[in-house]
Amino acid sequence: MSEPTFNYYPSSEDVLDVLEELAQAELEHLEDTKANGIKFWTDTQMHTYNVRKQMYKLFLHKVKTWQHEVERAEIRDDIAREGAQDYPSW
């Protein structure tokens, strides 16, 4: 059984950071695999490599977009909480 990724209740930022790291690691692994054996690849293997690389790049872009959305949501939440402190809490 593998080790759990989180030993605590993760925030959305933590989850997105892990997803980014995993996608980046997979892209690096694909590049290493290409560098080590591309001269022996068939057309099918080259096509599979290209598709997987594009898929991980798109996923990485989406994760970065989600990270920015989370940052903006936290800023809006902080602003709303600060604005709420101006009113009595009754």
Secondary structure, DSSP 4 states (H G I P E B T S, - for coil): -PPPS-SS---HHHHHHHHHHHHHHHHHHHHHHHHHHGGG--HHHHHHHHHHHHHHHHHHHHHHHHHHHHHHHHHHHHHHHHHHTTS---
